[in-house]
Amino acid sequence: MTGSGQRLLRHAALLAAVLALPLGLTACQSGAEGQDVLGTATESTTATAGTARSGPTRSGETLGKGPVKVSMLLPLSAGGTAGDRGRKMRDAAALAMSDMGDNLLTLTVEDTGGDEGRARKLTTGALASGAKLVIGPSEPGAVRQLATISGANRPLVMALADNYAGAPGVYSVRLNEADSAAAGAAAIAAKGARKFVLFMAEGEAGKTIEKRVANSLSIYGATLAVAVPFGPSTGGSEKAVADMMALVNDPQAIVIASGSANPAPLVSALRAKGMLGKNVALVGSNRWIEHGIDDPVLQGAHIATLDSAEIGPIADRFRKTYSYEPDVNVAYGYDTVALAAGIASALGPKGFTKQVIENPTGFRGSTGVFRFRDDGAGERAMPFFRIDKGKLKQVEKSTSGF
């Protein structure tokens, strides 16, 4: 981004602050300055978020009357967790429009129903609709399809799928394992550890995690001594530990990004071989939480992740507006729309470019500082936790792998 473009984005954020809006998506410096703007997270992610009860389940709702067209694709009528997430993000988007977007954006909200086929069709329509930005979809297959579509006039996309690593022009909004593992490794490297081992899931996802962790360690002069893929096709946990020990016998930190697999068997195998002494830090990822963290073998491990109940300055207003508890899905919905409004205010319709979205300085959102890379990956500052008796206990307010 040019110097004048950065100044315009900052000006828009300052204007929002003067108007007492709850969130100004601010271009800000990562590192010490970024940490200063983060809200305080709670000690545990175990707080129960309420179920979304507001918002439409119909497709084609239009919010705002601004000149910049934005499409949002959400699983509003889907059952279970997917529908609940979609409705929360819709309500958050409506709040962001009311706060700052009504006169800047025309936001069209479409219901994918959680159906891959419908999501693909709506996504294709959104790309051809004249929208400057597409927010969503959350269906993995539809997001993967997006990454294969090229064209100079294709709008930028902020994808909402779980465990999506990103692709050029199709940015990952939700926290993923690569970001969590990289931030956790960076937090330990910042304390002085220099020799790291990484265990990661097999396949392309593991390669992405390896690249991100190695990059975050390099910031602190630390190195990744070895990266070991593990899973059914590589012989399981005991084989992975044996492979690691054949190459490295004195790591200072071990990072485990286990993907969809339960990390407990691998941690047990490491402990059985004496590889997790008191001077060796163990770092997990946000995906550990999917399996539960109450297994005693995981005691003392560290995880960098977002606090699902902490969304900063918009939380109280969201509760009052919709009468249920917000969570991190509310943050994703609010921040994507607020970022679009900030760009529209500062730079107009021509501001929706890769250069602007990939501003390395980053932005401030309701969960803290975040930015997007040129490969589509999202990077976030986030709290750092230690597993203590089956719960996450915060040890640092903010850490990041960038």
FILO-826926 format. One line per field, with one value per residue (C-alpha): residue number from 1; residue in three letters; x, y, z. Coordinates in Angstrom, 2 decimals, always signed. Example, Ala and Ser with C-alpha at 12.3 -4.5 7.8 and 13.67 -1.06 7.14 Angstrom:
2
seq [1,2]
type [Ala,Ser]
xx [+12.30,+13.67]
yy [-4.50,-1.06]
zz [+7.80,+7.14]
END
This chain:
402
seq [1,2,3,4,5,6,7,8,9,10,11,12,13,14,15,16,17,18,19,20,21,22,23,24,25,26,27,28,29,30,31,32,33,34,35,36,37,38,39,40,41,42,43,44,45,46,47,48,49,50,51,52,53,54,55,56,57,58,59,60,61,62,63,64,65,66,67,68,69,70,71,72,73,74,75,76,77,78,79,80,81,82,83,84,85,86,87,88,89,90,91,92,93,94,95,96,97,98,99,100,101,102,103,104,105,106,107,108,109,110,111,112,113,114,115,116,117,118,119,120,121,122,123,124,125,126,127,128,129,130,131,132,133,134,135,136,137,138,139,140,141,142,143,144,145,146,147,148,149,150,151,152,153,154,155,156,157,158,159,160,161,162,163,164,165,166,167,168,169,170,171,172,173,174,175,176,177,178,179,180,181,182,183,184,185,186,187,188,189,190,191,192,193,194,195,196,197,198,199,200,201,202,203,204,205,206,207,208,209,210,211,212,213,214,215,216,217,218,219,220,221,222,223,224,225,226,227,228,229,230,231,232,233,234,235,236,237,238,239,240,241,242,243,244,245,246,247,248,249,250,251,252,253,254,255,256,257,258,259,260,261,262,263,264,265,266,267,268,269,270,271,272,273,274,275,276,277,278,279,280,281,282,283,284,285,286,287,288,289,290,291,292,293,294,295,296,297,298,299,300,301,302,303,304,305,306,307,308,309,310,311,312,313,314,315,316,317,318,319,320,321,322,323,324,325,326,327,328,329,330,331,332,333,334,335,336,337,338,339,340,341,342,343,344,345,346,347,348,349,350,351,352,353,354,355,356,357,358,359,360,361,362,363,364,365,366,367,368,369,370,371,372,373,374,375,376,377,378,379,380,381,382,383,384,385,386,387,388,389,390,391,392,393,394,395,396,397,398,399,400,401,402]
type [Met,Thr,Gly,Ser,Gly,Gln,Arg,Leu,Leu,Arg,His,Ala,Ala,Leu,Leu,Ala,Ala,Val,Leu,Ala,Leu,Pro,Leu,Gly,Leu,Thr,Ala,Cys,Gln,Ser,Gly,Ala,Glu,Gly,Gln,Asp,Val,Leu,Gly,Thr,Ala,Thr,Glu,Ser,Thr,Thr,Ala,Thr,Ala,Gly,Thr,Ala,Arg,Ser,Gly,Pro,Thr,Arg,Ser,Gly,Glu,Thr,Leu,Gly,Lys,Gly,Pro,Val,Lys,Val,Ser,Met,Leu,Leu,Pro,Leu,Ser,Ala,Gly,Gly,Thr,Ala,Gly,Asp,Arg,Gly,Arg,Lys,Met,Arg,Asp,Ala,Ala,Ala,Leu,Ala,Met,Ser,Asp,Met,Gly,Asp,Asn,Leu,Leu,Thr,Leu,Thr,Val,Glu,Asp,Thr,Gly,Gly,Asp,Glu,Gly,Arg,Ala,Arg,Lys,Leu,Thr,Thr,Gly,Ala,Leu,Ala,Ser,Gly,Ala,Lys,Leu,Val,Ile,Gly,Pro,Ser,Glu,Pro,Gly,Ala,Val,Arg,Gln,Leu,Ala,Thr,Ile,Ser,Gly,Ala,Asn,Arg,Pro,Leu,Val,Met,Ala,Leu,Ala,Asp,Asn,Tyr,Ala,Gly,Ala,Pro,Gly,Val,Tyr,Ser,Val,Arg,Leu,Asn,Glu,Ala,Asp,Ser,Ala,Ala,Ala,Gly,Ala,Ala,Ala,Ile,Ala,Ala,Lys,Gly,Ala,Arg,Lys,Phe,Val,Leu,Phe,Met,Ala,Glu,Gly,Glu,Ala,Gly,Lys,Thr,Ile,Glu,Lys,Arg,Val,Ala,Asn,Ser,Leu,Ser,Ile,Tyr,Gly,Ala,Thr,Leu,Ala,Val,Ala,Val,Pro,Phe,Gly,Pro,Ser,Thr,Gly,Gly,Ser,Glu,Lys,Ala,Val,Ala,Asp,Met,Met,Ala,Leu,Val,Asn,Asp,Pro,Gln,Ala,Ile,Val,Ile,Ala,Ser,Gly,Ser,Ala,Asn,Pro,Ala,Pro,Leu,Val,Ser,Ala,Leu,Arg,Ala,Lys,Gly,Met,Leu,Gly,Lys,Asn,Val,Ala,Leu,Val,Gly,Ser,Asn,Arg,Trp,Ile,Glu,His,Gly,Ile,Asp,Asp,Pro,Val,Leu,Gln,Gly,Ala,His,Ile,Ala,Thr,Leu,Asp,Ser,Ala,Glu,Ile,Gly,Pro,Ile,Ala,Asp,Arg,Phe,Arg,Lys,Thr,Tyr,Ser,Tyr,Glu,Pro,Asp,Val,Asn,Val,Ala,Tyr,Gly,Tyr,Asp,Thr,Val,Ala,Leu,Ala,Ala,Gly,Ile,Ala,Ser,Ala,Leu,Gly,Pro,Lys,Gly,Phe,Thr,Lys,Gln,Val,Ile,Glu,Asn,Pro,Thr,Gly,Phe,Arg,Gly,Ser,Thr,Gly,Val,Phe,Arg,Phe,Arg,Asp,Asp,Gly,Ala,Gly,Glu,Arg,Ala,Met,Pro,Phe,Phe,Arg,Ile,Asp,Lys,Gly,Lys,Leu,Lys,Gln,Val,Glu,Lys,Ser,Thr,Ser,Gly,Phe]
xx [+0.00,+1.25,+1.97,-1.07,-3.28,-2.08,-2.75,-6.28,-7.04,-5.72,-7.80,-10.95,-10.22,-9.60,-12.86,-14.67,-13.11,-14.17,-17.73,-17.53,-18.09,-17.33,-14.66,-12.36,-10.51,-7.18,-4.05,-1.55,+1.90,+2.29,+4.53,+4.60,+2.25,-0.22,-0.20,-1.19,-4.52,-5.64,-8.46,-8.02,-9.05,-10.64,-8.74,-10.69,-12.51,-15.07,-17.63,-20.86,-22.04,-25.77,-27.62,-28.37,-32.04,-32.14,-31.71,-33.47,-33.09,-34.23,-31.87,-31.32,-31.57,-30.06,-28.53,-27.40,-27.62,-23.98,-22.26,-19.91,-21.52,-20.53,-21.90,-22.05,-22.74,-23.80,-25.42,-28.39,-30.92,-28.47,-29.03,-26.78,-23.53,-23.26,-26.60,-25.91,-22.60,-24.21,-26.95,-24.45,-22.32,-25.41,-26.39,-22.84,-22.76,-26.02,-24.52,-21.43,-23.60,-25.58,-22.37,-20.47,-21.56,-25.09,-24.06,-20.90,-21.93,-24.84,-24.51,-26.45,-26.75,-27.43,-28.32,-26.25,-28.20,-24.96,-25.33,-22.17,-24.03,-26.04,-22.93,-21.07,-23.95,-24.33,-20.58,-20.44,-23.31,-21.62,-18.42,-20.39,-22.64,-20.39,-19.52,-16.18,-15.83,-17.35,-17.51,-17.90,-18.83,-18.17,-18.58,-15.08,-15.83,-17.15,-14.09,-11.72,-13.55,-12.99,-9.24,-9.33,-11.21,-8.99,-9.67,-8.53,-12.03,-12.78,-13.65,-11.57,-12.95,-12.80,-13.58,-15.23,-14.45,-12.91,-9.30,-8.81,-5.21,-5.94,-5.12,-4.17,-7.13,-9.20,-8.30,-8.69,-10.71,-11.15,-8.23,-6.58,-4.03,-1.07,-1.62,-2.16,+0.95,+3.10,+2.00,+2.54,+6.01,+6.86,+5.78,+8.18,+10.98,+10.52,+11.35,+14.70,+14.12,+16.10,+15.86,+12.36,+10.77,+7.45,+5.03,+2.38,-0.44,+0.27,-0.29,-0.48,-1.94,+1.15,+3.48,+1.68,+2.06,+5.76,+6.36,+4.48,+6.14,+9.62,+8.92,+7.70,+10.75,+13.13,+11.85,+13.44,+16.57,+15.19,+15.28,+13.12,+15.50,+13.13,+9.51,+7.91,+4.59,+2.53,-0.66,-1.92,+0.17,+3.41,+3.09,+1.38,+2.66,+5.39,+6.95,+6.88,+8.63,+11.27,+11.90,+12.33,+14.70,+16.90,+17.49,+17.24,+17.79,+17.77,+15.01,+14.10,+10.53,+8.16,+5.22,+2.35,-0.12,-2.17,-4.89,-8.03,-6.18,-6.25,-2.81,-2.88,-1.34,+1.60,+2.15,+2.00,+4.62,+6.90,+6.53,+7.23,+10.54,+11.49,+11.32,+9.17,+11.39,+10.96,+13.22,+11.28,+8.25,+5.26,+3.16,-0.19,-2.67,-6.26,-7.39,-6.48,-9.57,-11.79,-10.77,-10.94,-7.95,-8.84,-6.50,-3.79,-1.11,-1.67,-1.07,+1.38,+1.16,+0.77,-1.73,-2.11,-5.76,-8.58,-10.76,-14.15,-15.93,-13.76,-14.65,-13.62,-15.54,-18.63,-19.68,-21.97,-23.73,-24.25,-25.87,-28.19,-29.15,-29.78,-30.30,-27.85,-24.16,-21.67,-18.69,-15.83,-18.22,-19.69,-16.17,-15.61,-18.91,-18.41,-14.75,-15.14,-17.95,-16.23,-13.04,-15.04,-16.64,-13.24,-11.79,-14.84,-14.65,-10.93,-10.38,-13.78,-14.66,-11.15,-9.69,-10.67,-7.36,-4.90,-2.40,-4.80,-6.07,-2.52,-1.23,+1.62,+0.98,-2.31,-5.63,-7.21,-10.34,-12.59,-10.30,-7.06,-4.52,-4.79,-3.50,-3.68,-0.72,-0.26,-0.91,-4.32,-3.35,-4.66,-2.34,-3.53,-2.24,-3.97,-3.78,-1.36,-2.66,-1.32,-3.34,-3.91,-6.13,-8.09,-8.65,-6.91,-5.21,-4.00,-0.29,+0.10,-2.43,-1.05,+1.39,+1.74,+3.79,+4.42]
yy [+0.00,+3.52,+5.95,+8.00,+4.89,+4.00,+7.55,+7.41,+4.15,+5.61,+8.73,+6.64,+4.76,+7.99,+9.38,+6.28,+6.71,+10.36,+9.31,+6.87,+3.80,+0.61,-0.55,+1.35,-1.13,+0.59,+0.11,-0.41,-1.74,-5.32,-6.09,-3.84,-1.24,-3.90,-5.48,-2.20,-2.12,-5.64,-6.17,-8.33,-11.94,-14.11,-17.01,-19.76,-20.48,-22.56,-19.77,-20.84,-18.66,-18.24,-19.52,-17.03,-16.17,-13.07,-12.48,-13.79,-17.21,-16.01,-15.41,-12.08,-9.70,-6.29,-4.02,-0.44,+1.82,+2.71,+2.73,-0.21,-3.61,-6.48,-10.05,-12.19,-15.94,-17.60,-20.93,-19.18,-22.01,-24.86,-27.05,-27.39,-25.52,-24.30,-22.51,-21.05,-19.64,-18.23,-16.43,-14.96,-13.64,-12.17,-10.32,-9.06,-7.89,-5.99,-4.33,-3.30,-1.89,+0.14,+1.41,+2.46,+0.78,+1.89,+4.84,+3.20,-0.33,-2.25,-5.63,-8.56,-11.58,-14.91,-18.19,-21.19,-23.48,-25.30,-27.10,-27.41,-27.31,-24.24,-22.57,-23.13,-21.68,-18.63,-18.08,-18.09,-15.61,-13.37,-13.27,-12.10,-9.67,-6.62,-6.99,-5.52,-8.06,-11.48,-12.52,-16.31,-18.97,-21.33,-24.59,-26.06,-27.40,-24.07,-22.29,-24.72,-24.09,-20.37,-20.82,-22.34,-19.43,-16.76,-13.46,-9.88,-8.69,-11.35,-9.68,-10.42,-13.07,-13.39,-17.07,-18.30,-22.02,-23.87,-25.06,-23.24,-22.18,-19.53,-19.01,-15.90,-13.52,-15.93,-14.99,-17.12,-15.27,-17.90,-18.84,-21.99,-24.44,-23.00,-19.58,-21.03,-23.24,-20.43,-18.00,-20.58,-21.43,-17.73,-17.17,-19.87,-18.65,-15.17,-16.66,-17.96,-21.45,-21.94,-25.60,-26.73,-29.94,-29.97,-32.87,-32.09,-33.83,-35.59,-33.97,-30.43,-29.04,-30.24,-28.63,-25.32,-25.55,-26.37,-23.30,-21.00,-22.31,-22.08,-18.52,-17.45,-18.99,-17.16,-13.84,-14.75,-16.47,-19.93,-22.91,-25.88,-28.81,-31.34,-31.55,-34.99,-35.86,-38.35,-40.27,-43.70,-43.89,-43.00,-45.58,-43.60,-41.88,-44.28,-44.41,-40.61,-40.25,-42.83,-40.98,-37.72,-39.20,-40.62,-37.07,-34.86,-35.82,-32.53,-30.19,-27.18,-27.10,-29.51,-28.24,-30.62,-29.58,-32.75,-31.74,-33.77,-36.39,-36.49,-35.27,-37.30,-40.54,-38.64,-36.68,-39.97,-41.50,-38.49,-38.67,-42.41,-41.74,-38.97,-36.27,-33.86,-32.98,-29.83,-27.85,-28.78,-26.68,-28.40,-26.33,-27.42,-25.77,-24.55,-27.91,-29.67,-28.09,-30.10,-33.28,-31.85,-30.87,-32.63,-35.60,-35.33,-36.17,-32.72,-30.87,-27.99,-27.69,-24.23,-23.12,-19.81,-19.33,-16.85,-16.69,-17.64,-15.45,-12.34,-10.00,-6.70,-3.46,-4.67,-7.37,-5.30,-3.61,-6.94,-8.43,-5.46,-5.53,-9.26,-10.58,-13.47,-13.99,-13.17,-15.35,-15.39,-15.92,-12.52,-11.08,-12.63,-11.29,-7.81,-7.42,-8.43,-5.95,-3.23,-3.68,-3.34,-0.15,+1.22,+0.64,+2.14,+5.22,+5.77,+4.72,+4.24,+1.41,+1.37,+0.50,-3.16,-4.45,-7.10,-4.38,-2.82,-6.08,-7.42,-4.33,-5.83,-3.36,-5.11,-4.04,-3.85,-5.94,-6.82,-9.71,-7.79,-7.27,-9.29,-9.20,-11.17,-12.58,-12.73,-16.50,-15.88,-16.93,-14.91,-14.02,-12.89,-11.77,-13.81,-14.79,-17.49,-20.16,-23.01,-26.17,-26.35,-29.13,-29.45,-25.73,-22.97,-20.50,-17.33,-16.64,-13.83,-11.36,-11.36,-13.24,-13.61,-15.46,-12.34]
zz [+0.00,-0.73,+2.07,+1.11,+1.21,+4.71,+5.87,+4.47,+6.28,+9.52,+8.98,+8.54,+11.75,+13.65,+12.35,+13.58,+17.01,+17.16,+16.37,+19.31,+17.18,+19.08,+16.67,+14.36,+12.18,+12.45,+10.41,+13.20,+13.87,+14.96,+17.89,+20.93,+19.52,+18.42,+21.86,+23.44,+21.62,+22.50,+24.95,+28.03,+27.49,+30.13,+31.67,+29.99,+26.76,+28.60,+28.89,+27.21,+24.36,+23.84,+20.85,+18.11,+18.19,+15.98,+12.30,+9.21,+7.65,+4.24,+1.37,-0.33,+2.63,+1.82,+4.43,+3.81,+0.80,+0.10,-3.29,-2.57,-3.11,-0.77,-0.76,+2.38,+2.13,+5.39,+6.38,+8.00,+7.74,+8.34,+11.35,+14.39,+14.88,+11.28,+11.37,+14.79,+13.57,+10.45,+12.35,+14.79,+11.95,+10.27,+13.46,+13.89,+10.28,+10.81,+13.89,+11.93,+9.16,+11.68,+13.28,+10.18,+6.95,+6.10,+3.94,+2.59,+1.67,+0.21,+1.88,+0.43,+2.72,+1.02,+2.76,+1.68,+4.01,+4.78,+1.45,-0.68,-3.98,-3.05,-1.65,-4.93,-6.96,-4.73,-4.72,-8.51,-8.56,-6.01,-8.06,-11.10,-9.22,-9.29,-5.60,-4.56,-1.76,-1.00,+2.67,+2.96,+2.21,+5.14,+3.19,+2.52,-0.95,-2.17,-0.78,-2.48,-5.76,-5.33,-5.22,-8.72,-10.31,-11.81,-13.50,-13.20,-12.27,-9.67,-6.34,-3.28,-0.95,+2.84,+3.33,+6.55,+6.32,+9.25,+8.94,+5.64,+4.99,+2.34,-1.34,-3.36,-3.28,-1.12,+2.44,+5.56,+8.21,+10.90,+13.11,+11.74,+13.07,+11.20,+12.76,+16.24,+16.08,+14.68,+17.38,+20.13,+18.86,+18.64,+22.25,+23.47,+21.20,+22.64,+26.06,+24.81,+23.36,+20.16,+19.12,+18.11,+16.90,+15.05,+14.73,+12.15,+10.35,+7.08,+3.71,+2.41,+5.63,+7.49,+4.96,+5.40,+9.17,+8.85,+6.70,+9.06,+12.22,+10.69,+9.60,+13.05,+14.73,+12.41,+13.78,+17.13,+15.79,+16.64,+14.30,+13.43,+13.87,+12.39,+11.23,+11.49,+9.83,+11.74,+11.15,+10.07,+6.92,+8.72,+11.49,+14.24,+17.36,+18.53,+15.07,+14.83,+18.19,+17.21,+13.95,+15.80,+18.39,+15.63,+14.44,+17.54,+21.15,+23.01,+21.78,+23.88,+22.63,+20.89,+18.83,+18.03,+15.33,+15.15,+12.72,+13.28,+15.36,+19.16,+20.36,+23.61,+22.22,+20.74,+23.97,+25.92,+23.63,+24.12,+27.90,+27.88,+26.11,+28.54,+25.89,+27.91,+30.83,+32.87,+30.51,+27.37,+26.45,+24.86,+22.45,+21.05,+18.72,+18.74,+17.31,+20.54,+22.05,+19.68,+21.52,+25.03,+27.14,+30.38,+29.78,+32.50,+29.95,+28.38,+31.66,+31.26,+27.47,+25.94,+23.29,+21.45,+20.57,+20.57,+23.65,+22.25,+24.83,+24.46,+21.60,+23.06,+22.79,+20.90,+23.39,+25.63,+22.75,+20.99,+24.11,+24.46,+20.79,+20.38,+23.94,+23.72,+24.43,+21.66,+20.81,+18.34,+15.40,+16.19,+15.97,+12.54,+11.22,+12.65,+11.69,+8.04,+7.46,+9.49,+7.47,+4.24,+5.57,+6.60,+3.15,+1.45,+3.68,+3.19,-0.42,-2.06,-4.47,-5.92,-2.51,-2.67,-3.96,-2.84,-2.00,+0.51,+2.04,+2.35,+4.10,+6.20,+8.99,+9.71,+11.16,+14.56,+15.06,+17.95,+18.92,+18.37,+15.60,+12.39,+8.83,+5.59,+3.67,-0.10,+0.00,+1.58,+5.09,+8.01,+10.87,+14.31,+17.63,+20.34,+24.00,+25.11,+27.49,+29.61,+30.23,+33.97,+35.36,+32.16,+31.61,+29.71,+32.01,+30.35,+30.74,+28.19,+26.88,+23.36,+21.18,+17.42,+14.85,+12.74]
END
